[in-house]
């Protein structure tokens, strides 16, 4: 069995991260419904997301990984804990940015900054190649997201614009750290293990900030059902798929794939709330889909080039012998 992560098939990783982004795209609809039926804040919802997902992932982790969770170094645990804190922070920063500059600007700044940060830092820190396919997909995804999200004719700035943009940039930075750290530990920690520690740390971090609102809020069965949904599918399942997919694709590729999130949210808003999609939005959606196709082709090409690079020396040095099995 080949332990080299470069030779893992990219198709499952691309699929897993794509599905996680689609599931994340449903969070906005569910959160909007929670806001309408309760007085829960964004911080409280963020806490519930991680707190409800944690026991499910912890149970699965114990069943699959077992005592292997004790065989990971303290340094890896610190990395997983950092991911958890960043998971909590980038949600809080994003929702806080909305209160200052509105949904459109906050979403545009966050979603367009994060993949750029990941792509650039991954070249330096993770030594990933910034291929032509990645650059083309990144440009197409950024333009597609800008067209899809749109920019209001009069920006709905409700507070401090500089603070709002700063919070959105903080959210993008938090997500970038999650993606980069997730890729860094993807081949040394089981996805269930890293997800469990991240969720537990994030929930503990958010609880003091959300406690007052949690105990003061009123709940209905519908609200509990929505909270349960947000904790299970777009959190427990989505992040597990995300960290699993990071084992076989690059951080820059994963960050661009997550731009399927606004596409999903837009389609759901169109279907459920009958929100109109402008012609520019359709063009943006097509550009996002084109970016995904370019990424798939680029990952497949990169995988094939790595195979040739790994196997060629053995064939040249031993021309009369069969290449060793991996």
ZADO-1210 file (C-alpha; in nm, 4 decimals, padded with zeros to 6 digits):
<atoms>
<atom x="00.0000" y="00.0000" z="00.0000" code="UNK" pos="1"/>
<atom x="00.1401" y="00.3378" z="-00.1016" code="UNK" pos="2"/>
<atom x="00.1523" y="00.5866" z="00.1844" code="UNK" pos="3"/>
<atom x="00.2298" y="00.8813" z="-00.0415" code="UNK" pos="4"/>
<atom x="-00.0736" y="01.1135" z="-00.0229" code="UNK" pos="5"/>
<atom x="00.0032" y="01.2565" z="-00.3653" code="UNK" pos="6"/>
<atom x="-00.0996" y="00.9305" z="-00.5288" code="UNK" pos="7"/>
<atom x="-00.4404" y="00.9076" z="-00.3666" code="UNK" pos="8"/>
<atom x="-00.7210" y="00.9313" z="-00.6234" code="UNK" pos="9"/>
<atom x="-00.8529" y="01.2891" z="-00.6324" code="UNK" pos="10"/>
<atom x="-01.2086" y="01.1966" z="-00.7326" code="UNK" pos="11"/>
<atom x="-01.3363" y="01.0970" z="-00.3829" code="UNK" pos="12"/>
<atom x="-01.1708" y="01.4018" z="-00.2277" code="UNK" pos="13"/>
<atom x="-01.3279" y="01.6370" z="-00.4810" code="UNK" pos="14"/>
<atom x="-01.6664" y="01.4729" z="-00.4262" code="UNK" pos="15"/>
<atom x="-01.6434" y="01.4839" z="-00.0453" code="UNK" pos="16"/>
<atom x="-01.5464" y="01.8529" z="-00.0308" code="UNK" pos="17"/>
<atom x="-01.8113" y="01.9418" z="-00.2906" code="UNK" pos="18"/>
<atom x="-02.0842" y="01.7673" z="-00.0899" code="UNK" pos="19"/>
<atom x="-01.9662" y="01.9403" z="00.2288" code="UNK" pos="20"/>
<atom x="-01.9900" y="02.2794" z="00.0549" code="UNK" pos="21"/>
<atom x="-02.3410" y="02.1988" z="-00.0684" code="UNK" pos="22"/>
<atom x="-02.4466" y="02.1032" z="00.2837" code="UNK" pos="23"/>
<atom x="-02.2937" y="02.4254" z="00.4198" code="UNK" pos="24"/>
<atom x="-02.5069" y="02.6107" z="00.1682" code="UNK" pos="25"/>
<atom x="-02.8194" y="02.4986" z="00.3552" code="UNK" pos="26"/>
<atom x="-02.7076" y="02.6588" z="00.6833" code="UNK" pos="27"/>
<atom x="-02.8205" y="03.0064" z="00.5807" code="UNK" pos="28"/>
<atom x="-03.1751" y="02.8909" z="00.5067" code="UNK" pos="29"/>
<atom x="-03.1994" y="02.6975" z="00.8340" code="UNK" pos="30"/>
<atom x="-03.0448" y="02.9828" z="01.0329" code="UNK" pos="31"/>
<atom x="-03.2829" y="03.2334" z="00.8806" code="UNK" pos="32"/>
<atom x="-03.5739" y="03.0117" z="00.9862" code="UNK" pos="33"/>
<atom x="-03.4335" y="02.9918" z="01.3412" code="UNK" pos="34"/>
<atom x="-03.4045" y="03.3704" z="01.3573" code="UNK" pos="35"/>
<atom x="-03.7687" y="03.4045" z="01.2555" code="UNK" pos="36"/>
<atom x="-03.8934" y="03.1648" z="01.5225" code="UNK" pos="37"/>
<atom x="-03.6639" y="03.2482" z="01.8156" code="UNK" pos="38"/>
<atom x="-03.4405" y="03.5155" z="01.9644" code="UNK" pos="39"/>
<atom x="-03.1222" y="03.3096" z="01.9435" code="UNK" pos="40"/>
<atom x="-02.8087" y="03.4974" z="01.8396" code="UNK" pos="41"/>
<atom x="-02.5479" y="03.3928" z="01.5838" code="UNK" pos="42"/>
<atom x="-02.3050" y="03.2984" z="01.8625" code="UNK" pos="43"/>
<atom x="-02.5666" y="03.0743" z="02.0266" code="UNK" pos="44"/>
<atom x="-02.6445" y="02.9008" z="01.6978" code="UNK" pos="45"/>
<atom x="-02.2727" y="02.8548" z="01.6366" code="UNK" pos="46"/>
<atom x="-02.2405" y="02.6913" z="01.9791" code="UNK" pos="47"/>
<atom x="-02.5340" y="02.4601" z="01.9176" code="UNK" pos="48"/>
<atom x="-02.3898" y="02.3565" z="01.5810" code="UNK" pos="49"/>
<atom x="-02.0695" y="02.2307" z="01.7382" code="UNK" pos="50"/>
<atom x="-02.2227" y="02.1042" z="02.0636" code="UNK" pos="51"/>
<atom x="-02.4886" y="01.8924" z="01.8896" code="UNK" pos="52"/>
<atom x="-02.2401" y="01.7536" z="01.6379" code="UNK" pos="53"/>
<atom x="-01.9724" y="01.6655" z="01.8937" code="UNK" pos="54"/>
<atom x="-02.1323" y="01.3577" z="02.0607" code="UNK" pos="55"/>
<atom x="-02.2176" y="01.2033" z="01.7230" code="UNK" pos="56"/>
<atom x="-01.8649" y="01.2431" z="01.5913" code="UNK" pos="57"/>
<atom x="-01.7151" y="01.1362" z="01.9265" code="UNK" pos="58"/>
<atom x="-01.9175" y="00.8127" z="01.9225" code="UNK" pos="59"/>
<atom x="-01.8131" y="00.7332" z="01.5654" code="UNK" pos="60"/>
<atom x="-01.4521" y="00.8206" z="01.6448" code="UNK" pos="61"/>
<atom x="-01.4402" y="00.5805" z="01.9392" code="UNK" pos="62"/>
<atom x="-01.5953" y="00.3033" z="01.7292" code="UNK" pos="63"/>
<atom x="-01.3603" y="00.3522" z="01.4331" code="UNK" pos="64"/>
<atom x="-01.0367" y="00.4864" z="01.5822" code="UNK" pos="65"/>
<atom x="-01.0671" y="00.3406" z="01.9323" code="UNK" pos="66"/>
<atom x="-00.7573" y="00.3695" z="02.1468" code="UNK" pos="67"/>
<atom x="-00.5711" y="00.5098" z="01.8487" code="UNK" pos="68"/>
<atom x="-00.6818" y="00.8536" z="01.9664" code="UNK" pos="69"/>
<atom x="-00.4233" y="00.8257" z="02.2445" code="UNK" pos="70"/>
<atom x="-00.1413" y="00.7554" z="01.9998" code="UNK" pos="71"/>
<atom x="-00.1378" y="01.1045" z="01.8506" code="UNK" pos="72"/>
<atom x="00.1289" y="01.3503" z="01.9629" code="UNK" pos="73"/>
<atom x="00.0492" y="01.6517" z="02.1777" code="UNK" pos="74"/>
<atom x="00.1518" y="01.8761" z="01.8898" code="UNK" pos="75"/>
<atom x="-00.1197" y="01.7261" z="01.6691" code="UNK" pos="76"/>
<atom x="-00.3742" y="01.7789" z="01.9460" code="UNK" pos="77"/>
<atom x="-00.2795" y="02.1455" z="01.9630" code="UNK" pos="78"/>
<atom x="-00.3325" y="02.1738" z="01.5873" code="UNK" pos="79"/>
<atom x="-00.6769" y="02.0123" z="01.6130" code="UNK" pos="80"/>
<atom x="-00.7671" y="02.2441" z="01.9005" code="UNK" pos="81"/>
<atom x="-00.6574" y="02.5456" z="01.6935" code="UNK" pos="82"/>
<atom x="-00.8865" y="02.4300" z="01.4127" code="UNK" pos="83"/>
<atom x="-01.1725" y="02.4206" z="01.6637" code="UNK" pos="84"/>
<atom x="-01.1092" y="02.7748" z="01.7831" code="UNK" pos="85"/>
<atom x="-01.0892" y="02.8984" z="01.4248" code="UNK" pos="86"/>
<atom x="-01.4137" y="02.7155" z="01.3383" code="UNK" pos="87"/>
<atom x="-01.5823" y="02.9089" z="01.6164" code="UNK" pos="88"/>
<atom x="-01.4209" y="03.2439" z="01.5393" code="UNK" pos="89"/>
<atom x="-01.4799" y="03.2585" z="01.1667" code="UNK" pos="90"/>
<atom x="-01.8525" y="03.1972" z="01.2190" code="UNK" pos="91"/>
<atom x="-01.8753" y="03.4706" z="01.4844" code="UNK" pos="92"/>
<atom x="-01.6728" y="03.7145" z="01.2728" code="UNK" pos="93"/>
<atom x="-01.8892" y="03.6484" z="00.9660" code="UNK" pos="94"/>
<atom x="-02.2231" y="03.7005" z="01.1402" code="UNK" pos="95"/>
<atom x="-02.0849" y="04.0070" z="01.3176" code="UNK" pos="96"/>
<atom x="-01.9697" y="04.1524" z="00.9853" code="UNK" pos="97"/>
<atom x="-02.3250" y="04.1155" z="00.8509" code="UNK" pos="98"/>
<atom x="-02.4552" y="04.3428" z="01.1280" code="UNK" pos="99"/>
<atom x="-02.2206" y="04.6217" z="01.0083" code="UNK" pos="100"/>
<atom x="-02.2068" y="04.5964" z="00.6287" code="UNK" pos="101"/>
<atom x="-02.4932" y="04.3662" z="00.5328" code="UNK" pos="102"/>
<atom x="-02.5059" y="04.0147" z="00.3906" code="UNK" pos="103"/>
<atom x="-02.3862" y="04.0908" z="00.0361" code="UNK" pos="104"/>
<atom x="-02.0655" y="04.2748" z="00.1258" code="UNK" pos="105"/>
<atom x="-01.9796" y="04.0436" z="00.4170" code="UNK" pos="106"/>
<atom x="-02.0288" y="03.7340" z="00.2011" code="UNK" pos="107"/>
<atom x="-01.8402" y="03.8805" z="-00.0933" code="UNK" pos="108"/>
<atom x="-01.5360" y="03.9814" z="00.1154" code="UNK" pos="109"/>
<atom x="-01.5261" y="03.6538" z="00.3106" code="UNK" pos="110"/>
<atom x="-01.5784" y="03.4104" z="00.0236" code="UNK" pos="111"/>
<atom x="-01.3505" y="03.5906" z="-00.2202" code="UNK" pos="112"/>
<atom x="-01.0647" y="03.6493" z="00.0240" code="UNK" pos="113"/>
<atom x="-01.0456" y="03.3025" z="00.1827" code="UNK" pos="114"/>
<atom x="-00.9460" y="03.0974" z="-00.1264" code="UNK" pos="115"/>
<atom x="-00.6879" y="03.3577" z="-00.2273" code="UNK" pos="116"/>
<atom x="-00.5287" y="03.3391" z="00.1181" code="UNK" pos="117"/>
<atom x="-00.5334" y="02.9592" z="00.1149" code="UNK" pos="118"/>
<atom x="-00.3878" y="02.9359" z="-00.2354" code="UNK" pos="119"/>
<atom x="-00.1016" y="03.1749" z="-00.1624" code="UNK" pos="120"/>
<atom x="-00.0141" y="03.0428" z="00.1850" code="UNK" pos="121"/>
<atom x="-00.0352" y="02.6789" z="00.0766" code="UNK" pos="122"/>
<atom x="00.2383" y="02.7432" z="-00.1803" code="UNK" pos="123"/>
<atom x="00.4738" y="02.8712" z="00.0905" code="UNK" pos="124"/>
<atom x="00.3753" y="02.6611" z="00.3923" code="UNK" pos="125"/>
<atom x="00.2513" y="02.3329" z="00.2416" code="UNK" pos="126"/>
<atom x="00.4765" y="02.3495" z="-00.0670" code="UNK" pos="127"/>
<atom x="00.1799" y="02.2973" z="-00.2983" code="UNK" pos="128"/>
<atom x="00.2185" y="02.3789" z="-00.6664" code="UNK" pos="129"/>
<atom x="00.0124" y="02.6738" z="-00.7868" code="UNK" pos="130"/>
<atom x="-00.0823" y="02.5194" z="-01.1201" code="UNK" pos="131"/>
<atom x="-00.2376" y="02.6907" z="-01.4203" code="UNK" pos="132"/>
<atom x="-00.5588" y="02.4974" z="-01.3545" code="UNK" pos="133"/>
<atom x="-00.5736" y="02.6290" z="-00.9978" code="UNK" pos="134"/>
<atom x="-00.5231" y="02.9889" z="-01.1095" code="UNK" pos="135"/>
<atom x="-00.7895" y="02.9607" z="-01.3829" code="UNK" pos="136"/>
<atom x="-01.0352" y="02.7969" z="-01.1419" code="UNK" pos="137"/>
<atom x="-00.9620" y="03.0577" z="-00.8742" code="UNK" pos="138"/>
<atom x="-01.0256" y="03.3502" z="-01.1096" code="UNK" pos="139"/>
<atom x="-01.3441" y="03.1892" z="-01.2447" code="UNK" pos="140"/>
<atom x="-01.4692" y="03.1103" z="-00.8942" code="UNK" pos="141"/>
<atom x="-01.3968" y="03.4608" z="-00.7629" code="UNK" pos="142"/>
<atom x="-01.5721" y="03.6256" z="-01.0576" code="UNK" pos="143"/>
<atom x="-01.8588" y="03.3779" z="-01.0379" code="UNK" pos="144"/>
<atom x="-01.9073" y="03.4400" z="-00.6655" code="UNK" pos="145"/>
<atom x="-01.9021" y="03.8180" z="-00.7166" code="UNK" pos="146"/>
<atom x="-02.1700" y="03.7916" z="-00.9874" code="UNK" pos="147"/>
<atom x="-02.3757" y="03.5413" z="-00.7885" code="UNK" pos="148"/>
<atom x="-02.3712" y="03.7325" z="-00.4583" code="UNK" pos="149"/>
<atom x="-02.3958" y="04.0692" z="-00.6298" code="UNK" pos="150"/>
<atom x="-02.3328" y="04.4153" z="-00.4947" code="UNK" pos="151"/>
<atom x="-02.6317" y="04.6254" z="-00.3946" code="UNK" pos="152"/>
<atom x="-02.6761" y="04.9598" z="-00.5688" code="UNK" pos="153"/>
<atom x="-02.6567" y="05.1305" z="-00.2312" code="UNK" pos="154"/>
<atom x="-02.4476" y="04.9303" z="00.0113" code="UNK" pos="155"/>
<atom x="-02.6509" y="04.8415" z="00.3199" code="UNK" pos="156"/>
<atom x="-02.3936" y="04.9626" z="00.5697" code="UNK" pos="157"/>
<atom x="-02.5642" y="04.9547" z="00.9084" code="UNK" pos="158"/>
<atom x="-02.2649" y="05.0288" z="01.1313" code="UNK" pos="159"/>
<atom x="-01.8925" y="05.0851" z="01.1060" code="UNK" pos="160"/>
<atom x="-01.7932" y="04.9953" z="00.7493" code="UNK" pos="161"/>
<atom x="-01.4227" y="04.9590" z="00.8287" code="UNK" pos="162"/>
<atom x="-01.5000" y="04.7346" z="01.1255" code="UNK" pos="163"/>
<atom x="-01.7432" y="04.5299" z="00.9153" code="UNK" pos="164"/>
<atom x="-01.4904" y="04.4682" z="00.6383" code="UNK" pos="165"/>
<atom x="-01.2259" y="04.3926" z="00.9005" code="UNK" pos="166"/>
<atom x="-01.4530" y="04.1306" z="01.0596" code="UNK" pos="167"/>
<atom x="-01.5201" y="03.9768" z="00.7181" code="UNK" pos="168"/>
<atom x="-01.1447" y="03.9592" z="00.6542" code="UNK" pos="169"/>
<atom x="-01.1051" y="03.8009" z="00.9978" code="UNK" pos="170"/>
<atom x="-01.3657" y="03.5405" z="00.9030" code="UNK" pos="171"/>
<atom x="-01.1798" y="03.4657" z="00.5799" code="UNK" pos="172"/>
<atom x="-00.8527" y="03.4329" z="00.7713" code="UNK" pos="173"/>
<atom x="-01.0142" y="03.1959" z="01.0204" code="UNK" pos="174"/>
<atom x="-01.1460" y="02.9746" z="00.7424" code="UNK" pos="175"/>
<atom x="-00.8073" y="02.9820" z="00.5686" code="UNK" pos="176"/>
<atom x="-00.6412" y="02.8583" z="00.8876" code="UNK" pos="177"/>
<atom x="-00.8996" y="02.5778" z="00.9154" code="UNK" pos="178"/>
<atom x="-00.8306" y="02.4679" z="00.5568" code="UNK" pos="179"/>
<atom x="-00.4523" y="02.4874" z="00.5887" code="UNK" pos="180"/>
<atom x="-00.4362" y="02.3150" z="00.9272" code="UNK" pos="181"/>
<atom x="-00.6835" y="02.0534" z="00.8104" code="UNK" pos="182"/>
<atom x="-00.4591" y="01.9742" z="00.5142" code="UNK" pos="183"/>
<atom x="-00.1480" y="01.9724" z="00.7324" code="UNK" pos="184"/>
<atom x="-00.2844" y="01.6999" z="00.9641" code="UNK" pos="185"/>
<atom x="-00.4958" y="01.5158" z="00.7062" code="UNK" pos="186"/>
<atom x="-00.2489" y="01.2309" z="00.6593" code="UNK" pos="187"/>
<atom x="-00.1466" y="01.1915" z="01.0243" code="UNK" pos="188"/>
<atom x="-00.4829" y="01.2133" z="01.2047" code="UNK" pos="189"/>
<atom x="-00.8032" y="01.0269" z="01.1246" code="UNK" pos="190"/>
<atom x="-01.0758" y="01.2676" z="01.0003" code="UNK" pos="191"/>
<atom x="-01.3102" y="01.1513" z="01.2761" code="UNK" pos="192"/>
<atom x="-01.0438" y="01.2257" z="01.5354" code="UNK" pos="193"/>
<atom x="-00.9628" y="01.5754" z="01.4097" code="UNK" pos="194"/>
<atom x="-01.3330" y="01.6563" z="01.3689" code="UNK" pos="195"/>
<atom x="-01.4133" y="01.5408" z="01.7228" code="UNK" pos="196"/>
<atom x="-01.1390" y="01.7483" z="01.8862" code="UNK" pos="197"/>
<atom x="-01.2188" y="02.0524" z="01.6717" code="UNK" pos="198"/>
<atom x="-01.5900" y="02.0453" z="01.7540" code="UNK" pos="199"/>
<atom x="-01.5290" y="01.9934" z="02.1253" code="UNK" pos="200"/>
<atom x="-01.2793" y="02.2786" z="02.1443" code="UNK" pos="201"/>
<atom x="-01.4994" y="02.5116" z="01.9412" code="UNK" pos="202"/>
<atom x="-01.8070" y="02.4405" z="02.1562" code="UNK" pos="203"/>
<atom x="-01.6129" y="02.5016" z="02.4777" code="UNK" pos="204"/>
<atom x="-01.4740" y="02.8252" z="02.3340" code="UNK" pos="205"/>
<atom x="-01.8192" y="02.9578" z="02.2346" code="UNK" pos="206"/>
<atom x="-02.0165" y="02.8526" z="02.5425" code="UNK" pos="207"/>
<atom x="-01.9181" y="03.1470" z="02.7695" code="UNK" pos="208"/>
<atom x="-02.0076" y="03.3883" z="02.4890" code="UNK" pos="209"/>
<atom x="-02.3449" y="03.2232" z="02.4198" code="UNK" pos="210"/>
<atom x="-02.4546" y="03.1140" z="02.7697" code="UNK" pos="211"/>
<atom x="-02.6710" y="03.4175" z="02.8524" code="UNK" pos="212"/>
<atom x="-02.8658" y="03.3975" z="02.5279" code="UNK" pos="213"/>
<atom x="-02.8977" y="03.0180" z="02.5403" code="UNK" pos="214"/>
<atom x="-03.0661" y="03.0138" z="02.8817" code="UNK" pos="215"/>
<atom x="-03.2816" y="03.3209" z="02.8182" code="UNK" pos="216"/>
<atom x="-03.4189" y="03.2160" z="02.4778" code="UNK" pos="217"/>
<atom x="-03.7515" y="03.0406" z="02.4253" code="UNK" pos="218"/>
<atom x="-03.7656" y="02.7241" z="02.2133" code="UNK" pos="219"/>
<atom x="-04.0330" y="02.5471" z="02.0116" code="UNK" pos="220"/>
<atom x="-04.0248" y="02.1981" z="01.8624" code="UNK" pos="221"/>
<atom x="-03.9611" y="02.3538" z="01.5217" code="UNK" pos="222"/>
<atom x="-03.6631" y="02.5473" z="01.6537" code="UNK" pos="223"/>
<atom x="-03.5153" y="02.2367" z="01.8168" code="UNK" pos="224"/>
<atom x="-03.5667" y="02.0476" z="01.4901" code="UNK" pos="225"/>
<atom x="-03.3807" y="02.3160" z="01.2944" code="UNK" pos="226"/>
<atom x="-03.0979" y="02.3253" z="01.5504" code="UNK" pos="227"/>
<atom x="-03.0708" y="01.9464" z="01.5314" code="UNK" pos="228"/>
<atom x="-03.0549" y="01.9625" z="01.1513" code="UNK" pos="229"/>
<atom x="-02.7842" y="02.2308" z="01.1563" code="UNK" pos="230"/>
<atom x="-02.5817" y="02.0263" z="01.4053" code="UNK" pos="231"/>
<atom x="-02.6097" y="01.6986" z="01.2148" code="UNK" pos="232"/>
<atom x="-02.5933" y="01.7427" z="00.8363" code="UNK" pos="233"/>
<atom x="-02.4172" y="02.0743" z="00.7599" code="UNK" pos="234"/>
<atom x="-02.1905" y="02.0362" z="01.0621" code="UNK" pos="235"/>
<atom x="-02.1173" y="01.6769" z="01.1707" code="UNK" pos="236"/>
<atom x="-02.1513" y="01.5206" z="00.8246" code="UNK" pos="237"/>
<atom x="-02.0213" y="01.8172" z="00.6232" code="UNK" pos="238"/>
<atom x="-01.7042" y="01.8787" z="00.8240" code="UNK" pos="239"/>
<atom x="-01.6299" y="01.5069" z="00.8415" code="UNK" pos="240"/>
<atom x="-01.6513" y="01.4892" z="00.4620" code="UNK" pos="241"/>
<atom x="-01.4404" y="01.8042" z="00.4355" code="UNK" pos="242"/>
<atom x="-01.1553" y="01.6715" z="00.6508" code="UNK" pos="243"/>
<atom x="-01.1798" y="01.3329" z="00.4779" code="UNK" pos="244"/>
<atom x="-01.1588" y="01.4969" z="00.1364" code="UNK" pos="245"/>
<atom x="-00.8551" y="01.6994" z="00.2450" code="UNK" pos="246"/>
<atom x="-00.6573" y="01.3757" z="00.2599" code="UNK" pos="247"/>
<atom x="-00.6453" y="01.3480" z="-00.1187" code="UNK" pos="248"/>
<atom x="-00.6699" y="01.7015" z="-00.2596" code="UNK" pos="249"/>
<atom x="-00.4744" y="02.0204" z="-00.2046" code="UNK" pos="250"/>
<atom x="-00.5808" y="02.2972" z="00.0344" code="UNK" pos="251"/>
<atom x="-00.6118" y="02.5491" z="-00.2492" code="UNK" pos="252"/>
<atom x="-00.8411" y="02.3150" z="-00.4424" code="UNK" pos="253"/>
<atom x="-01.0607" y="02.2552" z="-00.1357" code="UNK" pos="254"/>
<atom x="-01.0951" y="02.6280" z="-00.0669" code="UNK" pos="255"/>
<atom x="-01.2166" y="02.6928" z="-00.4219" code="UNK" pos="256"/>
<atom x="-01.4590" y="02.3990" z="-00.4097" code="UNK" pos="257"/>
<atom x="-01.6242" y="02.5459" z="-00.1018" code="UNK" pos="258"/>
<atom x="-01.7533" y="02.8271" z="-00.3233" code="UNK" pos="259"/>
<atom x="-02.0318" y="02.5850" z="-00.4090" code="UNK" pos="260"/>
<atom x="-02.1774" y="02.7027" z="-00.0774" code="UNK" pos="261"/>
<atom x="-02.3143" y="03.0372" z="-00.2036" code="UNK" pos="262"/>
<atom x="-02.4397" y="02.8663" z="-00.5208" code="UNK" pos="263"/>
<atom x="-02.6380" y="02.6186" z="-00.3111" code="UNK" pos="264"/>
<atom x="-02.7686" y="02.8933" z="-00.0832" code="UNK" pos="265"/>
<atom x="-02.8796" y="03.0999" z="-00.3837" code="UNK" pos="266"/>
<atom x="-03.0617" y="02.8080" z="-00.5455" code="UNK" pos="267"/>
<atom x="-03.2392" y="02.7218" z="-00.2191" code="UNK" pos="268"/>
<atom x="-03.3383" y="03.0849" z="-00.1621" code="UNK" pos="269"/>
<atom x="-03.4775" y="03.0895" z="-00.5164" code="UNK" pos="270"/>
<atom x="-03.6766" y="02.7685" z="-00.4629" code="UNK" pos="271"/>
<atom x="-03.7925" y="02.8237" z="-00.1033" code="UNK" pos="272"/>
<atom x="-03.8223" y="03.2010" z="-00.0655" code="UNK" pos="273"/>
<atom x="-03.8878" y="03.2793" z="-00.4342" code="UNK" pos="274"/>
<atom x="-03.5937" y="03.5177" z="-00.4469" code="UNK" pos="275"/>
<atom x="-03.5150" y="03.6328" z="-00.7978" code="UNK" pos="276"/>
<atom x="-03.1781" y="03.5557" z="-00.9558" code="UNK" pos="277"/>
<atom x="-03.0491" y="03.8314" z="-01.1832" code="UNK" pos="278"/>
<atom x="-02.8995" y="03.7460" z="-01.5254" code="UNK" pos="279"/>
<atom x="-02.5534" y="03.8183" z="-01.3829" code="UNK" pos="280"/>
<atom x="-02.6275" y="03.5593" z="-01.1160" code="UNK" pos="281"/>
<atom x="-02.6866" y="03.2896" z="-01.3783" code="UNK" pos="282"/>
<atom x="-02.3548" y="03.3774" z="-01.5406" code="UNK" pos="283"/>
<atom x="-02.1885" y="03.3595" z="-01.1992" code="UNK" pos="284"/>
<atom x="-02.3380" y="03.0153" z="-01.1356" code="UNK" pos="285"/>
<atom x="-02.2057" y="02.8902" z="-01.4700" code="UNK" pos="286"/>
<atom x="-01.8601" y="03.0286" z="-01.3905" code="UNK" pos="287"/>
<atom x="-01.8604" y="02.8480" z="-01.0555" code="UNK" pos="288"/>
<atom x="-01.9540" y="02.5200" z="-01.2227" code="UNK" pos="289"/>
<atom x="-01.6837" y="02.5768" z="-01.4842" code="UNK" pos="290"/>
<atom x="-01.4304" y="02.6360" z="-01.2055" code="UNK" pos="291"/>
<atom x="-01.5247" y="02.3012" z="-01.0486" code="UNK" pos="292"/>
<atom x="-01.4734" y="02.1250" z="-01.3836" code="UNK" pos="293"/>
<atom x="-01.1312" y="02.2884" z="-01.4253" code="UNK" pos="294"/>
<atom x="-01.0328" y="02.1825" z="-01.0736" code="UNK" pos="295"/>
<atom x="-01.1309" y="01.8213" z="-01.1380" code="UNK" pos="296"/>
<atom x="-00.9266" y="01.8108" z="-01.4586" code="UNK" pos="297"/>
<atom x="-00.6329" y="01.9830" z="-01.2886" code="UNK" pos="298"/>
<atom x="-00.6257" y="01.7400" z="-00.9942" code="UNK" pos="299"/>
<atom x="-00.6457" y="01.4435" z="-01.2292" code="UNK" pos="300"/>
<atom x="-00.3606" y="01.5799" z="-01.4429" code="UNK" pos="301"/>
<atom x="-00.1479" y="01.6539" z="-01.1355" code="UNK" pos="302"/>
<atom x="-00.2041" y="01.3025" z="-01.0000" code="UNK" pos="303"/>
<atom x="-00.0964" y="01.1457" z="-01.3290" code="UNK" pos="304"/>
<atom x="00.2190" y="01.3599" z="-01.3415" code="UNK" pos="305"/>
<atom x="00.3115" y="01.2521" z="-00.9859" code="UNK" pos="306"/>
<atom x="00.2660" y="00.8885" z="-01.0810" code="UNK" pos="307"/>
<atom x="00.5043" y="00.9256" z="-01.3718" code="UNK" pos="308"/>
<atom x="00.7593" y="01.1068" z="-01.1537" code="UNK" pos="309"/>
<atom x="00.7452" y="00.8386" z="-00.8835" code="UNK" pos="310"/>
<atom x="00.7610" y="00.5340" z="-01.1081" code="UNK" pos="311"/>
<atom x="01.0000" y="00.6551" z="-01.3765" code="UNK" pos="312"/>
<atom x="01.3247" y="00.6349" z="-01.1712" code="UNK" pos="313"/>
<atom x="01.2635" y="00.2694" z="-01.0864" code="UNK" pos="314"/>
<atom x="01.2044" y="00.1847" z="-01.4519" code="UNK" pos="315"/>
<atom x="01.5126" y="00.3696" z="-01.5690" code="UNK" pos="316"/>
<atom x="01.7454" y="00.2331" z="-01.3042" code="UNK" pos="317"/>
<atom x="01.6238" y="-00.1240" z="-01.3564" code="UNK" pos="318"/>
<atom x="01.5183" y="-00.1406" z="-01.7222" code="UNK" pos="319"/>
<atom x="01.5033" y="-00.5166" z="-01.7288" code="UNK" pos="320"/>
<atom x="01.2922" y="-00.5578" z="-01.4185" code="UNK" pos="321"/>
<atom x="00.9322" y="-00.5050" z="-01.3362" code="UNK" pos="322"/>
<atom x="00.8548" y="-00.1887" z="-01.1391" code="UNK" pos="323"/>
<atom x="00.7935" y="-00.2660" z="-00.7725" code="UNK" pos="324"/>
<atom x="00.4398" y="-00.2808" z="-00.6406" code="UNK" pos="325"/>
<atom x="00.3227" y="-00.0007" z="-00.4110" code="UNK" pos="326"/>
</atoms>
